[in-house]
Amino acid sequence: MCVRFGPPNPFLMTRFPKLLALAGVAGLLASCEKPAPPASAQTIPNVTVAVPVQKRLKEWDEYVGRLASPQTVQLRARVSGYLDKVHAKDGAQVKAGDVLYTIDPRSYRATVERAEAELERARTRQELAASEARRAEGLVAAKAISAEDFEQRVNTRRGADAEVRAAAAAVELAKIDLAHTEVRAPIAGRISDARVREGNLVIGDDSNNSTLLTTIVAVDPIYCYIEVDERSSLKYRELYKQGKRASALFGEVEAEMALANEEGFPHRGVVDFVDNEISPDTGTIRSRCVFPNKDSLMSPGYFARVRVPGSGEYDALLVRDSSIGSDQGRPFVFVVDAENVAHYRTIETGALEDGLRIVRNGLKPGEKIVINGLMAVRNSGKVNPQESPMPWPLEGTAAK
């Protein structure tokens, strides 16, 4: 309402007529302004609220590992000779039994033929000695020969038998050497480049001094070795004791893997081995994961990200990361009650799952939390909530 003034003071009117006129106009304008609204009506913020997503899940622990071959073979010459032919292309995928190199076989083939001839000669002597031993049995019974002559013929037959066995063994050894002139792949896998080319002399023996021809690595399946810290190892064993999680000590545990250029964890495998001691130098224990590699595109030596179950299955609540604040390092959310009052609530968070943050403790199913407008909210203050579903999964986030 406007304020009304009394009659003017004659003294002031005569002394300061202009000043009083200006003051009167200002007073009239100020007194006729509308009253300000209550402060509470100006500070109620508009916010978006949502109910946390409920899902039964298990948490995952991530590690960095390195791929390794289940089998690595250094292919060396087992016989000496000149290299006749390199059959496999460098870096090719080979099968077990494929011929990769040929060493000049002519001298070894001749050795086989000579050994077979010696075997035939020994068998001929064996037949003759056996025949004489049979005749000696009749003669000694008739006392036509002495016991000494009979014993000599029997021993001759035994010697002939031994010569046959020795000759047969020589044939077998000669055939083995001949077979080794064809160097075959002992395992399936990918070969390296040829270290020796046609026309070069290769040396073969039973030691590491023999000529290295190439190496072969098996790549399907492929291993990935990870180092698990002591605390995590103890956690897994405690979960096994409680019946909440399998243990690789007594079976297989699922595992997922991604290479450096891959999103998510597209490769599925298992942890099939845990070493028998913690390393005193690193405080970790070595574990082995096995993954299929049908297309042979993964090679030993690559770094990889591996995740394994870090808990048993449980009912979890998941919220957007943007709905979580931080108070001196402690995560919190604002829970809005039925009276539209926001309450400060500290929470315990976990890992991300499909783009949403796991809340381990601090929230109950069905409670509404502020997901947009968090900075305008004050503890125990009124809010103007607009309900919205919690996105699941977040747009652009691929489900794992």
BAVO-765269 format. One record per residue (C-alpha): residue number from 0; x negated, y, z negated. Coordinates in Angstrom, 1 decimal, m for minus. Example, Ala and Ser with C-alpha at 12.3 -4.5 7.8 and 13.67 -1.06 7.14 Angstrom:
[0 [m12.3 m4.5 m7.8]],
[1 [m13.7 m1.1 m7.1]],
//
This chain:
[0 [0.0 0.0 0.0]],
[1 [m1.1 3.7 0.5]],
[2 [m2.3 5.8 m2.5]],
[3 [m0.5 9.2 m3.0]],
[4 [m2.4 12.2 m4.3]],
[5 [m1.1 14.9 m6.7]],
[6 [m1.1 18.7 m5.9]],
[7 [m4.4 20.2 m4.9]],
[8 [m6.6 22.0 m7.3]],
[9 [m6.5 25.8 m6.3]],
[10 [m10.1 26.4 m7.4]],
[11 [m11.5 23.6 m5.2]],
[12 [m9.3 24.6 m2.3]],
[13 [m10.7 28.1 m2.3]],
[14 [m14.4 27.0 m2.8]],
[15 [m14.7 23.8 m0.7]],
[16 [m11.7 23.7 1.8]],
[17 [m13.5 21.6 4.5]],
[18 [m15.1 19.1 2.1]],
[19 [m11.7 18.4 0.4]],
[20 [m10.0 17.9 3.8]],
[21 [m12.6 15.3 4.9]],
[22 [m12.4 13.5 1.6]],
[23 [m8.7 13.4 1.7]],
[24 [m8.6 11.8 5.2]],
[25 [m11.2 9.1 4.2]],
[26 [m9.2 8.3 1.1]],
[27 [m6.1 7.9 3.1]],
[28 [m7.8 5.5 5.6]],
[29 [m9.4 3.4 2.9]],
[30 [m6.3 3.1 0.8]],
[31 [m4.2 1.9 3.8]],
[32 [m6.4 m1.1 4.8]],
[33 [m5.0 m4.6 4.5]],
[34 [m6.2 m6.6 1.4]],
[35 [m9.0 m9.3 2.1]],
[36 [m7.9 m12.9 2.0]],
[37 [m9.0 m15.2 m0.8]],
[38 [m12.6 m16.4 m0.6]],
[39 [m11.6 m20.1 m0.7]],
[40 [m9.7 m19.9 2.5]],
[41 [m12.8 m18.7 4.4]],
[42 [m15.2 m21.4 3.3]],
[43 [m13.3 m24.7 4.0]],
[44 [m15.4 m26.2 6.8]],
[45 [m14.0 m28.3 9.6]],
[46 [m15.7 m31.7 9.7]],
[47 [m15.4 m35.1 11.4]],
[48 [m15.0 m38.2 9.2]],
[49 [m15.2 m41.9 10.0]],
[50 [m15.0 m45.2 8.3]],
[51 [m18.3 m47.2 8.4]],
[52 [m18.4 m50.2 10.7]],
[53 [m18.2 m53.6 9.0]],
[54 [m20.1 m56.4 10.6]],
[55 [m21.6 m59.7 9.4]],
[56 [m25.2 m59.7 10.4]],
[57 [m28.7 m60.5 9.4]],
[58 [m31.6 m58.1 9.2]],
[59 [m34.8 m58.6 11.3]],
[60 [m38.4 m58.0 10.5]],
[61 [m40.7 m56.8 13.4]],
[62 [m44.3 m57.7 14.0]],
[63 [m46.9 m57.1 16.7]],
[64 [m48.3 m60.2 18.3]],
[65 [m50.5 m61.4 21.1]],
[66 [m49.6 m64.0 23.7]],
[67 [m51.8 m67.1 24.0]],
[68 [m51.9 m70.2 26.1]],
[69 [m50.9 m73.5 24.5]],
[70 [m53.7 m75.2 26.5]],
[71 [m56.9 m73.8 28.0]],
[72 [m59.2 m76.1 30.0]],
[73 [m62.7 m75.3 31.3]],
[74 [m62.9 m77.4 34.4]],
[75 [m66.4 m78.7 34.8]],
[76 [m68.1 m81.1 37.3]],
[77 [m68.4 m84.6 35.9]],
[78 [m70.7 m85.9 38.7]],
[79 [m73.5 m84.2 40.6]],
[80 [m73.5 m83.4 44.3]],
[81 [m72.8 m80.7 46.8]],
[82 [m69.4 m79.1 46.8]],
[83 [m67.5 m80.1 49.9]],
[84 [m64.2 m78.3 49.6]],
[85 [m62.3 m75.8 47.4]],
[86 [m58.6 m76.7 47.8]],
[87 [m56.8 m74.3 45.5]],
[88 [m56.3 m70.6 46.0]],
[89 [m57.7 m68.4 43.3]],
[90 [m55.1 m67.6 40.7]],
[91 [m52.6 m70.1 42.0]],
[92 [m50.1 m72.1 39.9]],
[93 [m51.1 m75.8 40.0]],
[94 [m49.6 m79.0 38.8]],
[95 [m51.2 m81.7 36.7]],
[96 [m53.0 m84.1 39.1]],
[97 [m53.5 m81.6 42.0]],
[98 [m56.9 m81.9 43.8]],
[99 [m58.8 m78.6 43.3]],
[100 [m62.3 m79.5 44.4]],
[101 [m64.1 m82.2 46.4]],
[102 [m67.7 m83.1 45.7]],
[103 [m69.6 m85.0 48.5]],
[104 [m68.4 m88.6 47.8]],
[105 [m70.6 m90.6 50.3]],
[106 [m73.4 m91.6 47.9]],
[107 [m70.8 m92.6 45.2]],
[108 [m68.8 m94.6 47.7]],
[109 [m72.0 m96.5 48.6]],
[110 [m72.7 m97.1 45.0]],
[111 [m69.2 m98.7 44.6]],
[112 [m69.9 m101.0 47.6]],
[113 [m73.2 m102.1 46.2]],
[114 [m71.7 m102.7 42.8]],
[115 [m68.9 m104.8 44.4]],
[116 [m71.5 m106.8 46.3]],
[117 [m73.4 m107.5 43.0]],
[118 [m70.1 m108.6 41.5]],
[119 [m69.5 m111.1 44.3]],
[120 [m73.1 m112.5 43.9]],
[121 [m72.5 m112.8 40.1]],
[122 [m69.2 m114.6 40.7]],
[123 [m70.9 m117.0 43.1]],
[124 [m73.6 m117.9 40.5]],
[125 [m70.8 m118.2 37.9]],
[126 [m69.0 m120.8 40.1]],
[127 [m72.2 m122.8 40.6]],
[128 [m73.0 m122.7 36.9]],
[129 [m69.5 m123.8 36.0]],
[130 [m69.7 m126.7 38.4]],
[131 [m73.0 m127.9 37.1]],
[132 [m71.7 m127.6 33.5]],
[133 [m68.7 m129.8 34.4]],
[134 [m70.9 m132.5 36.0]],
[135 [m73.2 m132.4 33.0]],
[136 [m70.3 m133.2 30.7]],
[137 [m69.8 m136.6 32.5]],
[138 [m73.5 m137.3 32.8]],
[139 [m74.2 m136.7 29.1]],
[140 [m71.3 m138.9 28.2]],
[141 [m72.8 m141.7 30.3]],
[142 [m76.2 m140.9 28.8]],
[143 [m77.5 m140.2 32.3]],
[144 [m79.0 m136.8 31.1]],
[145 [m80.4 m135.7 27.9]],
[146 [m78.6 m133.5 25.4]],
[147 [m81.2 m130.9 26.1]],
[148 [m80.4 m130.7 29.8]],
[149 [m76.7 m130.6 29.0]],
[150 [m77.2 m127.7 26.6]],
[151 [m79.2 m125.8 29.2]],
[152 [m76.5 m126.1 31.9]],
[153 [m73.9 m124.9 29.4]],
[154 [m76.0 m121.9 28.5]],
[155 [m76.5 m121.2 32.2]],
[156 [m72.7 m121.1 32.7]],
[157 [m72.4 m118.7 29.8]],
[158 [m75.1 m116.4 31.2]],
[159 [m73.3 m116.4 34.6]],
[160 [m70.1 m115.4 32.9]],
[161 [m71.9 m112.5 31.2]],
[162 [m73.4 m111.4 34.5]],
[163 [m69.9 m111.3 36.1]],
[164 [m68.6 m109.1 33.3]],
[165 [m71.6 m106.8 33.6]],
[166 [m71.2 m106.6 37.3]],
[167 [m67.4 m105.9 37.0]],
[168 [m68.2 m103.1 34.5]],
[169 [m70.7 m101.6 37.0]],
[170 [m68.0 m101.6 39.6]],
[171 [m65.6 m99.8 37.3]],
[172 [m68.2 m97.2 36.4]],
[173 [m69.0 m96.6 40.1]],
[174 [m65.3 m96.2 40.9]],
[175 [m64.9 m93.7 38.1]],
[176 [m67.8 m91.6 39.4]],
[177 [m66.3 m91.8 42.9]],
[178 [m62.9 m90.7 41.5]],
[179 [m64.7 m87.7 39.8]],
[180 [m65.8 m86.5 43.2]],
[181 [m62.2 m85.3 43.5]],
[182 [m61.8 m82.8 40.7]],
[183 [m58.1 m82.7 39.7]],
[184 [m56.1 m80.4 37.4]],
[185 [m55.7 m82.1 34.0]],
[186 [m52.8 m79.8 33.1]],
[187 [m50.2 m77.7 34.8]],
[188 [m50.9 m74.0 34.7]],
[189 [m52.6 m71.1 36.4]],
[190 [m56.2 m71.3 37.5]],
[191 [m58.8 m68.6 37.5]],
[192 [m61.1 m67.9 40.5]],
[193 [m63.5 m70.5 41.7]],
[194 [m66.9 m70.0 40.1]],
[195 [m68.7 m72.2 42.7]],
[196 [m68.1 m72.2 46.5]],
[197 [m68.6 m74.8 49.2]],
[198 [m72.1 m75.9 49.9]],
[199 [m73.5 m75.3 46.4]],
[200 [m75.0 m78.0 44.3]],
[201 [m73.0 m78.8 41.1]],
[202 [m74.4 m80.6 38.1]],
[203 [m72.3 m83.1 36.3]],
[204 [m72.9 m84.6 32.9]],
[205 [m71.1 m85.1 29.5]],
[206 [m72.4 m81.8 28.0]],
[207 [m71.6 m78.1 28.4]],
[208 [m74.6 m77.9 30.7]],
[209 [m72.5 m79.2 33.6]],
[210 [m71.3 m76.7 36.2]],
[211 [m68.2 m74.7 35.3]],
[212 [m65.9 m74.7 38.3]],
[213 [m62.9 m72.7 37.0]],
[214 [m60.5 m72.5 34.0]],
[215 [m56.9 m73.4 33.8]],
[216 [m54.4 m72.0 31.3]],
[217 [m50.9 m73.4 30.6]],
[218 [m48.3 m70.7 30.6]],
[219 [m45.0 m72.5 30.2]],
[220 [m44.1 m72.4 27.3]],
[221 [m46.3 m69.6 26.0]],
[222 [m47.4 m68.9 22.4]],
[223 [m47.3 m65.6 20.6]],
[224 [m49.4 m65.4 17.4]],
[225 [m48.3 m62.9 14.7]],
[226 [m49.8 m62.0 11.3]],
[227 [m47.2 m61.9 8.5]],
[228 [m48.0 m59.9 5.4]],
[229 [m48.0 m61.6 2.0]],
[230 [m44.9 m59.8 0.6]],
[231 [m42.8 m60.8 3.6]],
[232 [m44.1 m64.4 3.4]],
[233 [m43.1 m64.6 m0.3]],
[234 [m39.7 m63.1 0.6]],
[235 [m39.1 m65.8 3.3]],
[236 [m40.0 m68.5 0.9]],
[237 [m37.6 m67.1 m1.8]],
[238 [m34.8 m67.0 0.8]],
[239 [m35.5 m70.6 1.7]],
[240 [m35.3 m71.6 m2.0]],
[241 [m31.9 m69.8 m2.2]],
[242 [m30.6 m71.6 0.9]],
[243 [m30.2 m68.3 2.8]],
[244 [m32.8 m68.7 5.5]],
[245 [m34.7 m71.5 7.3]],
[246 [m38.5 m71.7 6.9]],
[247 [m41.0 m72.5 9.6]],
[248 [m42.9 m74.5 7.0]],
[249 [m40.3 m77.2 7.3]],
[250 [m38.7 m76.6 10.7]],
[251 [m38.1 m73.9 13.3]],
[252 [m37.0 m70.3 12.8]],
[253 [m35.4 m68.3 15.6]],
[254 [m37.5 m65.5 17.0]],
[255 [m37.1 m62.8 19.7]],
[256 [m39.8 m61.0 21.7]],
[257 [m40.3 m58.1 24.0]],
[258 [m43.4 m57.0 26.0]],
[259 [m44.6 m53.5 26.0]],
[260 [m42.5 m52.4 28.9]],
[261 [m39.2 m54.0 27.8]],
[262 [m36.3 m52.7 25.9]],
[263 [m34.6 m54.7 23.2]],
[264 [m35.8 m58.2 22.7]],
[265 [m34.9 m60.2 25.8]],
[266 [m37.0 m63.3 25.2]],
[267 [m35.6 m66.0 22.8]],
[268 [m37.8 m68.6 21.1]],
[269 [m38.8 m70.1 17.8]],
[270 [m41.4 m69.9 15.1]],
[271 [m42.7 m73.5 14.9]],
[272 [m45.9 m73.1 12.9]],
[273 [m47.2 m71.3 9.8]],
[274 [m50.9 m71.6 8.8]],
[275 [m51.8 m73.3 5.5]],
[276 [m53.5 m70.3 3.8]],
[277 [m53.4 m66.5 3.4]],
[278 [m56.4 m64.8 4.8]],
[279 [m58.4 m63.2 1.9]],
[280 [m59.7 m60.5 4.3]],
[281 [m56.4 m59.3 5.7]],
[282 [m53.8 m60.5 3.2]],
[283 [m51.8 m62.0 6.0]],
[284 [m50.8 m65.5 7.2]],
[285 [m51.0 m66.6 10.8]],
[286 [m47.8 m67.8 12.4]],
[287 [m47.0 m69.1 15.9]],
[288 [m44.0 m68.4 18.1]],
[289 [m43.1 m70.4 21.2]],
[290 [m41.2 m68.8 24.1]],
[291 [m40.2 m70.3 27.5]],
[292 [m41.9 m68.8 30.5]],
[293 [m40.3 m70.5 33.5]],
[294 [m41.2 m67.7 36.0]],
[295 [m44.8 m67.7 34.7]],
[296 [m44.8 m63.8 34.6]],
[297 [m46.0 m63.7 31.0]],
[298 [m49.8 m64.2 30.7]],
[299 [m52.1 m64.9 27.7]],
[300 [m53.5 m61.8 26.2]],
[301 [m50.5 m59.5 26.4]],
[302 [m49.4 m57.6 23.3]],
[303 [m45.8 m58.2 22.3]],
[304 [m43.2 m57.1 19.7]],
[305 [m41.7 m60.0 17.8]],
[306 [m38.8 m60.0 15.4]],
[307 [m37.7 m62.8 13.1]],
[308 [m34.8 m63.0 10.6]],
[309 [m35.6 m61.0 7.5]],
[310 [m32.5 m62.0 5.5]],
[311 [m29.7 m64.4 5.4]],
[312 [m26.3 m63.4 6.9]],
[313 [m24.2 m60.9 4.9]],
[314 [m21.4 m58.4 5.4]],
[315 [m22.9 m55.0 6.2]],
[316 [m21.7 m51.5 6.6]],
[317 [m23.2 m49.4 9.4]],
[318 [m23.1 m45.6 10.0]],
[319 [m24.5 m43.1 12.4]],
[320 [m27.9 m41.8 11.5]],
[321 [m26.6 m38.2 12.0]],
[322 [m24.2 m38.7 9.1]],
[323 [m27.1 m39.4 6.6]],
[324 [m28.9 m36.5 4.9]],
[325 [m32.1 m36.5 2.9]],
[326 [m32.5 m35.1 m0.5]],
[327 [m36.2 m35.1 m1.4]],
[328 [m36.6 m38.4 0.5]],
[329 [m33.4 m40.0 m0.9]],
[330 [m30.8 m40.7 1.8]],
[331 [m27.2 m39.5 1.0]],
[332 [m23.8 m39.1 2.6]],
[333 [m20.7 m37.1 1.8]],
[334 [m17.7 m39.3 1.0]],
[335 [m14.3 m37.6 1.5]],
[336 [m11.5 m38.7 m0.8]],
[337 [m7.7 m38.6 m0.4]],
[338 [m7.6 m34.9 m1.6]],
[339 [m10.1 m33.9 1.2]],
[340 [m12.8 m33.3 m1.3]],
[341 [m16.4 m34.2 m0.3]],
[342 [m18.5 m36.1 m2.9]],
[343 [m22.3 m36.4 m2.7]],
[344 [m23.3 m40.1 m2.7]],
[345 [m26.9 m41.5 m2.6]],
[346 [m27.3 m44.7 m0.5]],
[347 [m29.8 m47.4 0.3]],
[348 [m30.4 m47.8 4.0]],
[349 [m31.8 m50.6 6.1]],
[350 [m32.9 m51.1 9.7]],
[351 [m31.0 m50.0 12.9]],
[352 [m28.5 m52.4 14.3]],
[353 [m27.1 m51.6 17.8]],
[354 [m27.9 m47.9 17.2]],
[355 [m26.2 m47.7 13.8]],
[356 [m28.0 m47.6 10.4]],
[357 [m27.4 m50.4 7.9]],
[358 [m26.3 m49.2 4.5]],
[359 [m27.2 m51.8 1.9]],
[360 [m25.9 m50.0 m1.2]],
[361 [m23.9 m46.9 m2.1]],
[362 [m20.8 m47.3 0.1]],
[363 [m17.6 m49.4 m0.1]],
[364 [m15.6 m50.7 2.8]],
[365 [m12.9 m48.3 3.9]],
[366 [m14.5 m45.1 2.5]],
[367 [m14.6 m42.1 4.9]],
[368 [m17.8 m40.3 5.3]],
[369 [m18.7 m37.0 7.1]],
[370 [m20.3 m37.8 10.5]],
[371 [m20.2 m34.2 12.0]],
[372 [m20.6 m30.9 10.2]],
[373 [m22.8 m32.2 7.4]],
[374 [m24.7 m29.0 6.9]],
[375 [m21.5 m27.0 6.1]],
[376 [m20.4 m29.4 3.3]],
[377 [m20.9 m28.8 m0.4]],
[378 [m20.7 m31.3 m3.2]],
[379 [m17.1 m31.4 m4.7]],
[380 [m16.0 m28.9 m2.1]],
[381 [m12.9 m29.0 0.0]],
[382 [m13.2 m29.9 3.7]],
[383 [m10.8 m30.0 6.6]],
[384 [m11.4 m33.5 8.0]],
[385 [m10.7 m34.7 11.5]],
[386 [m10.7 m38.6 11.7]],
[387 [m12.7 m40.3 14.4]],
[388 [m13.8 m43.9 14.9]],
[389 [m17.4 m44.7 14.2]],
[390 [m19.0 m45.4 17.6]],
[391 [m20.0 m49.1 18.1]],
[392 [m22.4 m49.4 19.7]],
[393 [m23.7 m45.9 20.3]],
[394 [m23.4 m44.8 23.9]],
[395 [m26.5 m45.7 25.8]],
[396 [m27.7 m48.2 23.2]],
[397 [m27.9 m51.8 24.5]],
[398 [m26.7 m54.5 22.1]],
[399 [m29.4 m56.8 21.1]],
//
